[in-house]
């Protein structure tokens, strides 16, 4: 696990400050312990549990006994099917992500600290789309699809009435990834914090276009999971 996290860090993935990484002994557990942990997060929803489940439910099978990953997927969907409240809490958490734009459609930037005056593309844009795709995938019991773009593609198949919206979300996420990658290469960092003065007027407009499908899918989540009553 240490070797893998070192390798990821070398190609631009920052170490998680909260140590949500495989190299943290806390997350090195047996299958039965993971089953117990997942059931607890879903059965006793808390703010921390909701955050952790949104991270760990995106696990992927890489090597070893594939039946272990299949079993964990079964545990997740068993819990989701028993409790609509859990998905609602995930929805509330997603909608509480910081907005990318202010009232006058200006980019909202960091107000202080090391990254003052930069735009956090991860927290203000990408994370919401990741969360929305995950929640709707859980809602539809879609197994084995843990990539955000592929999730939106699958949702477009399942919900023809919302096909255009999901395709727009997939396209927006691809654009956001390109922006982050370009910024990372330009500044030799993760690309998360964008210096807006390095973007052309055309690029800024292109970036803002990504936020429309975000607003539309926010409304879909509010209605589907009746989130207005929980916020």
Number of C-alpha atoms within 10 A of each C-alpha: 12 11 9 12 16 14 12 13 14 10 11 15 14 14 13 10 7 7 12 14 18 13 15 12 10 10 14 13 11 10 13 12 12 16 17 12 15 22 17 14 20 22 16 11 17 14 11 10 17 20 16 14 17 17 13 14 15 13 12 15 12 8 6 8 9 11 10 14 17 14 13 18 22 15 17 20 17 14 18 20 14 11 13 12 14 21 20 19 21 21 26 20 17 21 20 10 14 14 15 19 15 10 7 6 9 10 20 17 21 14 11 9 7 8 15 12 18 19 21 22 20 18 15 19 24 22 16 23 25 21 20 24 26 25 21 18 20 17 15 14 16 17 14 15 15 17 14 21 21 13 23 28 19 18 21 19 14 13 13 11 10 14 17 13 21 26 19 20 27 23 16 25 24 16 16 19 16 13 19 22 17 15 20 17 12 11 12 12 16 18 23 21 22 23 17 15 10 11 14 10 11 9 13 14 11 15 18 17 13 21 20 14 21 23 12 14 20 17 14 16 20 18 11 11 19 14 17 11 7 11 11
